[in-house]
Structure formats: C-alpha cells, structure tokens
Amino acid sequence: MTLTYQQTDQDYKANCQNVLSHIAETSDILNEMEQMETDMSSSDLHVLQQQQQTPHGAAQTTSTWQACLQHLSHLKARVLDPLSKVLITGDLNSGKSTLVNALLNKDMLPVDQQPCTSIFCQVYSSSNDYTTEQDDIIHAVIDTATYDPSNQETYHPIESRHLYKTLIDEDIPYKMLNIYTARNQQALTQQSLLHNDLVNVALIDSPGLNTDSLKTTSIFARQEEIDVVVFVVSAENHFTLSGKEFLMNAAQEKKHIFIVVNRFDNIRDKERCKRLILQQIELVSPSTFAQAKELVHFVSAAHHTNDPDFANLEQSLRSFVLFNRSVSKLVPAKHYLQNVLQDVHILATANQDKSKAQLDDAVTNLEDTFLPDMRDLQKTADLLQESIQQLAISSLESIESNTSKAIASATSDEALDQCIASVTFPGIHLSWQYAQNIAGALASHVESQVDQIEEHASQHTTECMKDMNQMVVDRLGKWNANIITDVLHSPATPKHQRIHINVQARDFLVERRFVNDKKVALVGLGTAGATVVLFKCVSIKDMALSFLHRYLNPLLDDPTANMPSRRMIVNCITAVGLLSIGWTAFSFASSIPAALRANLKTKFQRAVENEKLQESTTYRITHGVQNLLESKQTEITSRIQQLIEEKEQEKERLEARILQAESILKQYDSLVFRSNALLVKVKASLREN
C-alpha cells in the first residue's frame, strides 16, 4: 500500500501543479477582462455584457469579477493545503454527528434525539502539535479569518465536558469549533478516515440545512471550500427541499458527492426505500447516481460495528480521500475552472463580435462619411474665401469711385453757385456780413456733402459685410449653423478739417478775368474806373478847374463875355461833376454782390484744390473701409479655420477610436484564443479523472 500511495502521491503532486497553473492563467484572464470592463466604462466603444445568471460563471459587474477572482484564490489555497476537508452535512436530525463519531471510532461529538449541533465543528487528527495522545483540545473560534491555533488570543479553550452545552446553546458568539482529537486507546491498531498515516484529514460536522436560513446559507458557502461532501439523509424521511437544493448546487462544482442514507435498519421495505431514494438522487445529482455503488451507501451509523455496509462506506470514503485526491480535491477546482472558462469564452466571443462591429462602424464612418465631408468642407471654404475676397474688392472699388465722383460734384461750379445763390444779400450796408455768410455756406455745404458721402460708404460697407455673412451661412451653414460673425463697425476717425476762407477788401472788386457776363462787365468796367478815381481821392473841384483852365479859360478871359454866362458855365461844370460822382457810387454798390459771389467762389475752389479735398477724402474713406473689410475677412477666415480645426480634432478622435477598437479587438481575440485553449486543457484533465 505504501508503494501504491507513493505513486499516487507523485501523480497527485503533478496534477496539483497543472491545476495551479490553470488557476493562475484563469486569474490572469479574469483580471484582463475586469480591466477591460473598467477601461471601457468611459469609452465610446460599448463592451457587451452577458446578462445571464450562472452559478459559478463569469458575471456582469466588476464586483462579480472580484468574487470569481476571490474564489480562484480560495481554490488555489485549497489545492496547496495538504489537509483534505470532508463536510458532513444533511437535513436536520439526520444523524450527522453519529456518522462523524462512527468514522472516528470514538464518541467525540454529543448525540441527541433533538438537534444539538448549532455551529460548525471541525475535527482534526492528533498528528498535529496541539494535542497529546490522550487528551482532546477544543478551540472556540469567534473570527475564523484571524484564527491562529498557536495564538490563544484568537480563540477560547473549552473542555470536552462542556462541548454538548456549547453546541446546543443558540446564543453563543462562536462561528467554529476546532477539535483536535487524540486516538482512541482501544483502537490504536485500527485505521480510521481521520487517523491515518497518509493524509491529514478534517471532518466538518455542520448544522442541519433546515434549521434556519442563515445557517443554511453558511453551509452553501462553506461547501465551496470542501474537498469531499458527505450528505446524510434519513432513510425514514428521504430528501427535503433544502436537501435537494443543496445537492443540486453542490453538483455543479463537485462531480462526486457521497450520500449516506442513515438509519436504514429501521426501514421495513428496504428495496423500495433504495429505489425511491435513488430516483431522487438521479434527478438532483446525475453523476452521483451514475456511480451509486461507490457513492451511495445505506447504513446505520449508530450500529456500525461489524456492519459490512458501513465498512464498505468507510472503505470507499477512505480510498476516495486518501488515494483519489486528484478526484476529491482537484476535480471540484477543475469543474469551477471549466465553468468559469466556458462563461469567459462566451463573453469574450460576444465582446469580440461586438468590438469587430464597432471597429467596422468606426472605419466606415471615417472613410465613407467623415473624410468626404471634410474634403467638401475644405473645398467649400476655399471657394468661399475667394468669393468674399472678390466681394470686398468690388465693394472697395465701388466706394472709392463713388466717393471721388461725389466730392467732385460737391465742389463743382454748379453746386457752389447753388450754394451761394441760397445766401440772401442783406443790403449794401451789410455787405461784409454777406461775404462772411457766403464763406460759411460754402464750408457747410462741402462738410455736409462729405458727411453724406461717409454715411453712404458706411451703409455700403455694412451691406457688404451682411452679404459676406449670408455667403458664409449659405455655404457653411450645414457644418455649423452658428458660424455667422457680427457686422463690424468702423472706429471713430478724425473728421476732415473744415475749409475756411478769409474775406478781404479786394473780394468786393470785380476782376475782368473772373467775369463772363457782358452786363456785369460793362458795369464793372465803369465802376472800376470810378472806383479807382474815388480811391485815389481826386476831387470834383480839381476836375472842374482843370476843365475850365483847359477849355473855358479863353471864354472867361474874353472881355466880351458877360458874368451870367460865366456863372452858368461854372454851374454846368459843377452839375456834371456831381452826376459823375453819383453814377460812380451807384455802379460800385450794384457790383458788390456779384463781385463777392465770383471772388469768394474762386477763392473757395482754390482752397479745395490746395487742400486736395477730393484725393484726401477719397483716401481716408476707402482706407477705413478697406481696414474694416479686411478685419471682417480675417474674422471669417478665423471662424472657418476654427471649424476646420474642429473637424481635424474630430478626425483625430475617430482615428483614435479606430486604434482603440483595433486594440480592444486584438485583446478579445487573444482572450478568446487563450480561454478556449485553457478550457480544452481543463476538459482534458477532467476526462483523465
């Protein structure tokens, strides 16, 4: 037997290494799946999640990923643990404690007709350092996670005589009783399941399944850490609903479950009892039913001595635990790995298909929709900018031409004559004021005309910018309805200087070269001669004396001439002089308005020409319009460039999305391959068992 065990132990160790390797690979796959789920939670690429409930499979949320990983960690610890754990469970008052005592060949646990086990009792062999060969030691554990048998602060020691009271007390705070039992001195030569020289074994007695929901749930959770499950059912009661539920749940992980039908000696029709129970087993655990000869035992644990059926149970259980650890300890782990890998493979395949579809959609969106649209945008933007440039040039040329013509018209002879004609002559005594009024009217006229020209240019510029906006909306509106820009307003610029002319005395005189009217010329010439005589201060008397001296002296000197004749001649001469003065004064007064109009218009035209009013005003207005239109063009160009940059950024996002989708698809391709390859290995190892 020693040689056989050594060979079996070597095979078991090799199998352990394979299982540990499979656990590590499965953990890596689960970690990668969890990380991908976490990364994808904020991504545009949605990763499909399986919405199916599986008892031990890959699940829907990060918390369940962690639960799977935690369970794999427990499986790893279970495989590495040389201790084989056998859970004795079953319905309430089915004889579980009696079976444990029978397997121990020792009345260790208290037995009563009423339920007396309220917490888990874990019984260890005396091969450890915590007992002597004669005494049993009991540790009452409050927190199983921190329990350390070498640290008395983590448990409360209990004497064997207080065990019954502890087990039946419903209010005790303990979660576990760890019992380290010594061999029965009367059975030192006998081999039991617990007391053997090959494998460390722990028997775990549990509360009844139907005692309460909390304890039943604890047993459901506990069975995942167990190597072998021995389910005890009363031959008198058969399986309860709790028992069936437990077996169906446990069968999903454990291929082999021992079923002990206790108190079989009390049954009158034993064959009928066997048939009915086996029918129930076939429904809840088909694999156990398939090996019923080795796994289903009808015994009476209370009368096990010299009972061949109990001996057969003990031998089967001992052989299964000691020599078939690859089945009892490793197969449950392999079953769990198989379930997890199947679900992971399904999930990874679904995500693989989903990721491929997302990648295809992203590529199609970029190449068939976005890039053509972006090229259309760029082409439209280029044509739009050219059109806006041509519109600006055309508007600027029109404004420049209109401004120049308007200034020329405003300073033409006709316009100035109309302006002067609108000024009323107030009379000869206000001739100077009349001259000032003409000068002011001419200046105001030109200033008003320039203001109107500027207003017209401003309106033209505004209309041009509105047309630019409309062109932008018409051509780029489908890409961005809010791309329209504001209509700009030119900043306040210095006004042109008012043209002012000074009125001088000579402006009252009519100069021949500035007069075209013949009547005005005649009056003007006479008036000019008279005015010259007047301004030279030649007196009428001097004129008369000169005339008398030259022409009438001989008459006067004639002694024959009488005095009346002489007096009459003098009076005539005096009358002629007075008439001459009157005519001269009248001619001068009559020519002042015409002289002022002609002289001041000419002087104003010279001032307009000297100040280059037409050139400077045209340049000032067109330069302001040009700056305004250029600013508008710059703003539109900036908005267009911003729109194109937004498209470039969107293109980069789509390209990044494609790269991400390719990366995700590559990861899922790897996960599908790895999970399937590992699943094949796990299934092959299960077939070997």
HELIX and SHEET records of a PDB file:
HELIX    1   1 THR A    2  MET A   40  1                                  39    
HELIX    2   2 THR A   62  LEU A   80  1                                  19    
HELIX    3   3 LYS A   96  LEU A  104  1                                   9    
HELIX    4   4 GLN A  152  THR A  154  5                                   3    
HELIX    5   5 SER A  160  HIS A  162  5                                   3    
HELIX    6   6 LEU A  163  ILE A  168  1                                   6    
HELIX    7   7 GLN A  185  ALA A  187  5                                   3    
HELIX    8   8 SER A  213  ARG A  222  1                                  10    
HELIX    9   9 GLN A  223  GLU A  225  5                                   3    
HELIX   10  10 LEU A  241  ALA A  251  1                                  11    
HELIX   11  11 PHE A  264  ASN A  266  5                                   3    
HELIX   12  12 LYS A  270  VAL A  284  1                                  15    
HELIX   13  13 PRO A  286  ALA A  290  1                                   5    
HELIX   14  14 ALA A  292  LEU A  295  1                                   4    
HELIX   15  15 ALA A  301  HIS A  303  5                                   3    
HELIX   16  16 PRO A  308  LEU A  322  1                                  15    
HELIX   17  17 ARG A  325  ARG A  325  1                                   1    
HELIX   18  18 SER A  326  LEU A  330  3                                   5    
HELIX   19  19 VAL A  331  THR A  364  1                                  34    
HELIX   20  20 ASN A  365  PHE A  370  3                                   6    
HELIX   21  21 LEU A  371  ALA A  410  1                                  40    
HELIX   22  22 ASP A  413  ALA A  421  1                                   9    
HELIX   23  23 ILE A  428  LEU A  430  5                                   3    
HELIX   24  24 SER A  431  LEU A  476  1                                  46    
HELIX   25  25 ALA A  505  PHE A  508  5                                   4    
HELIX   26  26 ARG A  512  PHE A  514  5                                   3    
HELIX   27  27 LYS A  518  PHE A  535  1                                  18    
HELIX   28  28 ILE A  540  PHE A  547  1                                   8    
HELIX   29  29 LEU A  548  LEU A  552  3                                   5    
HELIX   30  30 ASN A  553  ASP A  557  1                                   5    
HELIX   31  31 MET A  563  ASN A  610  1                                  48    
HELIX   32  32 LEU A  613  GLU A  688  1                                  76    
SHEET    1   A 9 TYR A 155  ILE A 158  0                                        
SHEET    2   A 9 ILE A 137  VAL A 141 -1                                        
SHEET    3   A 9 MET A 176  TYR A 180 -1                                        
SHEET    4   A 9 PHE A 120  TYR A 124  1                                        
SHEET    5   A 9 VAL A 201  ASP A 205 -1                                        
SHEET    6   A 9 SER A  84  GLY A  90  1                                        
SHEET    7   A 9 VAL A 228  SER A 234  1                                        
SHEET    8   A 9 PHE A 258  ASN A 262  1                                        
SHEET    9   A 9 VAL A 296  PHE A 298  1                                        
END                                                                             
